[in-house]
Amino acid sequence: MSITWRRLGFLGFMIPLAFWGIAAVVFGHSNFKAFRVAFVLSAIVTYFVGIRLNGEEPDEDGKALHLAFGLPMQWAGVTVSGVFFVLTLL
């Protein structure tokens, strides 16, 4: 898997990273509960931002306008946040 995106699709993985960074700065670098809350919140934010951005007509190739990892931005953000959430449990 490569890190690819189309238009604003990079927000699908940057929003979870930003929420993680904010949680690390505010609550400390070893507070995994804060990280989990941040990833849940980032999944919600990314989903609704992606729905709003991809609510327009699809591109010429029939895909969503804003893609990350080949997925519509809202689903890529939820996937990335979910993977990060699971990593905090390990």
C-alpha positions, -999 to 999 in steps of 0.1 A, spaced: 0 0 0 13 34 -9 3 68 5 -17 82 -24 -45 108 -25 -65 129 -48 -74 166 -41 -81 170 -4 -80 133 3 -48 137 23 -70 150 51 -81 113 56 -48 105 72 -37 140 84 -67 147 106 -60 116 127 -23 124 130 -32 160 140 -56 148 167 -29 123 179 -3 151 181 -26 174 200 -35 147 225 2 139 229 11 176 236 -19 183 259 -21 150 279 14 136 276 31 112 253 21 81 273 -16 87 280 -31 60 257 -67 67 269 -63 103 255 -50 88 223 -80 65 220 -104 94 225 -85 115 200 -87 87 174 -125 82 179 -130 120 176 -108 121 145 -128 93 129 -160 112 135 -146 145 122 -130 129 91 -162 110 83 -183 142 83 -157 163 65 -154 136 38 -192 133 34 -193 171 30 -165 172 5 -175 141 -15 -212 152 -16 -206 167 -50 -208 148 -83 -182 121 -89 -151 127 -110 -148 118 -147 -137 83 -138 -167 77 -115 -147 78 -83 -151 102 -54 -134 136 -58 -113 133 -26 -95 99 -22 -69 86 2 -54 52 -2 -78 46 -31 -108 50 -8 -132 79 -4 -117 103 22 -144 96 48 -137 58 48 -99 62 47 -101 85 77 -122 60 96 -98 31 86 -67 50 96 -82 61 129 -94 25 136 -59 11 129 -43 37 152 -69 29 179 -61 -8 177 -24 0 179 -29 18 212 -44 -14 226 -13 -34 220 
